[in-house]
Amino acid sequence: MIKARFGDRLDGWLEAALPFLFRRPVNPNVLTVIGTLISVGAGIAFATGRFVLGAVLILAGGAFDLVDGVIARHHGIATAFGAFLDSTLDRLADMAMLLGVMLHYAALGDAGTVLLSGVAMIASVLTSYAKARAEQFLPSFEGGFLERGERLTILGIGAISGYMVIALWILAVAGTATFAYRFGIAYRELARLESEQKLGEHTR
């Protein structure tokens, strides 16, 4: 939702706010890897109970995740592999952070919250996977109200505020709903595409 609303203007905002990053070409893949390592660090912080540090690292890792694509587009060095790397490492980062949360609550013996964190992780991965697969067949695929930006924001707020369990409930419930919504859109649009293709074959 955040990306869909501000995506077109985000590049300009970042270039205006951080002009020093755009003076010379920087390998965006390196930035992607650094951002992922920072996000994995957030997962480690969560696992050891340092939730505020984890939230700060989420913010730092998210900044790298925003900047890498903008730099690639600005210098005209965006590649298919770069997009693949970014998407793949985003999934790694998401799972690492929620795994850290799971390990923290497992150490406390809170099986219910461990299960809740696991549901949030599954919903997160399925939401992104559904979009990636649908885009292999459809020219564009958007939909849902809990994309990665929202997920990271909710997780960070939960960590800082001390209401991590509430944040996990939001991630689990809204994430599952987002996946179900995208699944429904994919079913409808792919069925329509197949119908159009069959109609085109009959009219040849």
C-alpha positions in Angstrom: 0.0 0.0 0.0 2.8 2.4 0.9 4.8 1.5 -2.2 1.7 1.7 -4.5 0.8 5.2 -3.1 4.3 6.8 -3.0 6.4 4.6 -5.3 6.4 7.1 -8.2 7.6 10.0 -6.0 9.9 8.0 -3.7 12.8 8.1 -6.1 12.7 11.9 -6.3 12.4 12.3 -2.6 15.4 10.1 -1.9 17.6 11.8 -4.5 16.7 15.2 -3.0 17.3 14.0 0.6 20.5 12.1 -0.1 22.2 13.6 -3.1 25.7 12.3 -2.1 24.5 8.8 -2.8 23.9 9.5 -6.5 27.1 11.4 -7.5 28.9 8.2 -8.4 27.6 4.8 -9.5 27.5 2.4 -6.6 26.9 -1.3 -7.1 23.3 -1.7 -6.0 23.8 -5.4 -5.4 26.3 -4.6 -2.7 23.8 -2.3 -1.0 21.2 -5.1 -1.2 23.5 -7.5 0.5 24.5 -5.0 3.2 20.8 -4.3 3.9 20.1 -8.0 4.2 23.0 -8.5 6.7 21.7 -5.6 8.8 18.2 -7.2 8.8 19.6 -10.5 9.8 21.3 -8.6 12.6 17.8 -7.4 13.6 16.7 -11.0 13.8 19.7 -11.8 16.1 18.8 -8.8 18.3 15.2 -10.1 18.6 16.4 -13.6 19.5 18.4 -12.1 22.3 15.6 -10.0 23.6 17.0 -6.6 22.5 13.9 -5.5 20.7 14.7 -1.7 20.5 18.0 -2.5 18.8 16.1 -4.9 16.5 13.8 -2.0 15.6 16.7 0.3 14.8 18.3 -2.3 12.6 15.0 -2.9 10.8 15.0 0.8 10.0 18.6 0.7 8.8 18.1 -2.4 6.7 15.0 -0.9 5.2 16.9 2.2 4.2 19.4 0.2 2.2 16.4 -1.7 0.7 14.9 1.5 -0.5 18.1 3.1 -1.8 19.5 0.2 -3.8 16.8 0.2 -6.4 16.7 4.0 -6.7 20.4 4.1 -7.3 20.2 1.4 -9.9 17.4 3.3 -11.8 19.2 6.6 -11.4 22.4 5.4 -13.1 20.7 3.1 -15.5 22.4 0.0 -14.1 19.3 -1.9 -13.1 19.5 -5.6 -14.1 17.3 -8.6 -14.0 19.7 -10.4 -11.7 19.6 -7.3 -9.4 15.8 -7.6 -9.2 16.1 -11.3 -8.5 18.7 -10.8 -5.8 16.7 -8.0 -4.1 13.5 -10.1 -4.0 15.3 -13.2 -2.8 17.2 -11.5 -0.1 14.1 -9.7 1.1 12.5 -13.0 1.8 15.6 -14.1 3.7 15.6 -10.9 5.8 11.9 -11.3 6.5 12.3 -14.9 7.7 15.4 -14.1 9.7 13.6 -11.3 11.7 10.6 -13.4 12.5 12.7 -16.4 13.3 14.5 -14.2 15.8 11.2 -13.3 17.4 10.2 -17.0 17.5 13.5 -18.0 19.2 13.0 -15.3 21.8 9.5 -16.5 22.8 10.7 -20.1 22.5 13.3 -19.4 25.1 10.6 -17.9 27.4 8.5 -21.1 26.9 5.7 -19.2 25.2 4.6 -21.8 22.7 1.5 -19.8 21.7 3.5 -16.7 20.6 6.0 -19.0 18.8 3.1 -20.4 16.8 1.7 -16.9 16.2 5.2 -15.8 14.9 5.3 -18.8 12.6 1.9 -18.0 11.1 3.1 -14.4 10.6 6.2 -15.7 8.8 4.3 -18.0 6.6 1.8 -15.3 5.7 4.7 -12.9 4.9 6.4 -15.4 2.5 3.2 -16.5 0.8 2.1 -12.9 0.2 5.4 -12.1 -1.6 5.5 -15.4 -3.4 1.9 -15.0 -4.7 2.9 -11.7 -6.3 6.1 -13.0 -7.8 4.4 -16.0 -9.4 1.4 -14.0 -10.7 3.8 -11.5 -12.3 5.2 -14.3 -14.4 1.9 -14.5 -16.3 0.3 -11.1 -15.8 1.8 -7.7 -16.9 1.2 -6.2 -13.5 -0.1 -7.5 -10.2 -0.9 -5.3 -7.2 -3.3 -5.8 -4.4 -3.6 -6.2 -0.7 -3.0 -3.9 2.2 0.0 -5.5 4.0 3.0 -5.4 1.7 6.6 -5.5 2.9 6.9 -1.8 4.0 3.8 -2.2 6.2 5.0 -5.4 7.7 8.4 -4.0 8.6 6.7 -0.9 10.1 4.4 -2.9 12.2 7.2 -5.2 13.4 9.4 -2.2 14.3 6.6 -0.4 16.2 5.8 -3.6 18.1 9.4 -3.9 19.1 9.8 -0.3 20.3 6.4 0.0 22.0 6.6 -3.3 23.8 3.5 -4.6 22.1 5.2 -7.2 20.0 2.4 -9.8 20.5 -0.2 -7.4 19.2 2.1 -6.6 16.2 2.4 -10.3 15.5 -1.4 -10.8 15.6 -1.7 -8.0 13.0 1.0 -9.5 10.9 -0.6 -13.0 11.1 -4.2 -12.0 10.5 -3.7 -9.1 8.0 -0.9 -11.0 6.3 -3.1 -14.1 5.8 -5.9 -11.9 4.5 -3.6 -10.2 2.1 -2.4 -13.5 0.7 -6.0 -14.7 0.4 -6.9 -11.5 -1.4 -4.0 -11.9 -3.8 -4.8 -15.5 -4.4 -8.4 -14.5 -5.4 -7.1 -11.8 -7.7 -4.7 -14.2 -9.3 -7.4 -16.9 -9.8 -9.7 -14.3 -11.5 -7.1 -12.7 -13.7 -5.4 -15.9 -14.8 -8.8 -17.4 -15.6 -9.6 -14.3 -17.7 -6.2 -14.5 -19.5 -6.7 -18.2 -20.3 -10.2 -17.4 -21.6 -8.9 -14.6 -23.8 -6.2 -16.9 -25.2 -8.6 -19.6 -26.0 -10.9 -17.1 -27.7 -8.0 -15.8 -29.7 -7.1 -19.3 -30.9 -10.7 -20.0 -32.0 -10.9 -16.8 -34.0 -7.7 -17.4 -36.0 
